[in-house]
Amino acid sequence: MQFTETELQGVWVIEPTPMLDDRGSFTRLFCEKEMADCGLATRFVQHSRAHSIKKGTLRGLHYQEEPYAEVKLVSCVRGAIFDVVVDLRPNSSTRYKWLGFELTSENMKQLYIPAGFAHGLQTLTDGTEVSYLISQFYTPNASTGVHYNDPTLSIGWPLMPTAMSERDKSWPLIRRRTATAS
């Protein structure tokens, strides 16, 4: 497995190294020792899967507030996604910066998202499935989000959204959130 830290401290792209032979391939997707050697969390209490029917489906931007902040390990197991992380850590020099990554079933890349980041994705194909390893149990009262089209972030989504939940459409803008938090 190859581990590459991104310009947003704590966000890593993990690329498996398939072993190929005449039968096909075998790929290790998780290694507690290798992840721990990079200083990454290795305890995940939930494994979730999202299936999206339509290309252009947008999910997010989601996160859980402290003390229930989550670490996520995300991979696309069918189809392709544009996966986005947004740094929301209060004292971070990259606060409100975002990065996007193309994760596909073919490239098998995984995205490691530390606590303090919002996460969202947009499907690039019909019939996409995404797998999440999550470090915290889902806590409804701590679950929140940021509007996918927040002008403070200016995320360059590749497609116009074709499907979104009402909840994701109604997340507040960062400006409003910080104004009401003061």
N, C-alpha and C positions, 0 to 999 in steps of 0.2 A: 504494500500500500504506500502511496505517495501522499505526504501531508504538505500543503502549501498554505501558509498564513497569508491573508489578504491585507490590503491597506487599512482595513478596519480591524483594529487589534482585537484578537479573540475569535474572529471569523476565519474558518479554515475550509479549503476545498480538499476533499479526500478522494483520491483516485485509486481504485482497486487495480491490481495487476493480475489479469486473468492468466491461468495456466491453460494452454491450448494443446489439444492432441486430436487424433482422428475421430474421437467420440464427440468433440465439442470443446467445452471449457469448464473450468472450475474456478470460482472467484471467492476469495475471503472478503466479506463486507464489513466486518467488525473485528477488532483485536484490542482487547482491554489493555494489554501491555503496551502496544504501539501508541494507543491514544494517551495513556497515562504518561508515557515517555515525552509526549508533546505538551503535557500539562492540561489535557482535556478531560472533561468529566466522562466517567465510564459507567455510571449508575443511571439506568433508565427504567422508570416504573410503569411506563405505558408505551405500547406500540400501536399506532393508529394508521389507518389507510383512508385516503380520500379518492373517490372515483368521480371524475367530471365527464359528463356526456359530450358537451360542446367545446370545440376549439374557441378560445377567447374567454373562457370562464375565468373569473377573477375571484380569488379567495384572499381575504386579508384587508388590511395589515393588522395582525393579531399579536398580542402578548399577554402575559399575566403579571400583575403588579406584585411587588414585594409584600410579604415574605414568600410568595408563591411563584416568583420569577422562574422561567423555564429555560433549560438548555434543550435544543432540538438538533437531531441529526436527520436530515431530510434527503430522500432520494426519489427519483422518478422510476417506477418499475414497469410502466407501460406508457408509451407516447413520449411527449416532451413538454417541458415547462420553462418559463422564464421565472426564476426564483429570486425574490428581492428581500434584502435585509436592510433595516434602518436603525442606525445607532441612536438610542434614546437615553443613554447613560448621562445623568446630569453633569458630571464633572469630566466628561470625555472631550478631548480636543477635536474629535470627529462627530460630535453630537449633531444630529439631523442630516448626516451624510448617509447615502445609500449606495448599495452595489447590487447589480443584477447578474445572474449566472444562468446559462442554459444547462439544464439537467435533462438527460434523456435516458431511455432504457438502454440505448446502444452505448453511450459514453460511460454509463454507470457511475458518474461522479456523484459525490454526496456533499452536502453543505452542512458544516457544523456551525450552529448559531448559539452564541453564549447568552446568558441572561442579560437583560437590559436592551435587547433588540426586538423591534417589531418584525414580523415575518409575513410575507404575502407571496402569492404566485399567480401566474396567468398560464393557462394551458395553450400550447401551440399546436395541438392535434386533438381530434375527436377521440373520445374513449381513453382519456389519460388517467393513470393511477399513480398516486404519490404515497410514499411510506414515511412515517415519522416515528422516530424514537424520541421520547419525551422524558425529561428528568423529574418532573413534578406531576402530581395528580391534577386533573382538571378541577379547578376551583371556580365555580361560576361567579362568585362575588369579586374575584380578582381578575377575571377575564375582561379584557378591554381591547381597544384598537385605535388606529389612526386612519383618517380618511385616505383612501387609495390615491386620490387625485389632489392631495394637499399642495397648494402652491409653495409652501415653505420647503417642500421636498423636491418638487418638480421631477417625479419619477418618469422615466421614459418607457412606459409600457409599450410593448411591440404592437399590440392590437387594440382596437376599441373593444371594451368588454361586451360579451354576448350574454353572459349570465352572471348574476351576483346575488347574494342573499340580501334581504332588506336590512339586516343588521350591519353588513359590511357597507352598504350605501349610506348608512346614517352615522358612522363614526365621526367624531368631531374633528375639526381642523386643529392643528397644533396651536395656532394663535389663540383660539377660543379656550383651549384646554389650559394654557399657561395663564391666560387672563383670569379664568375662574379659579385657578389654584392659588392665585396671589391673595 
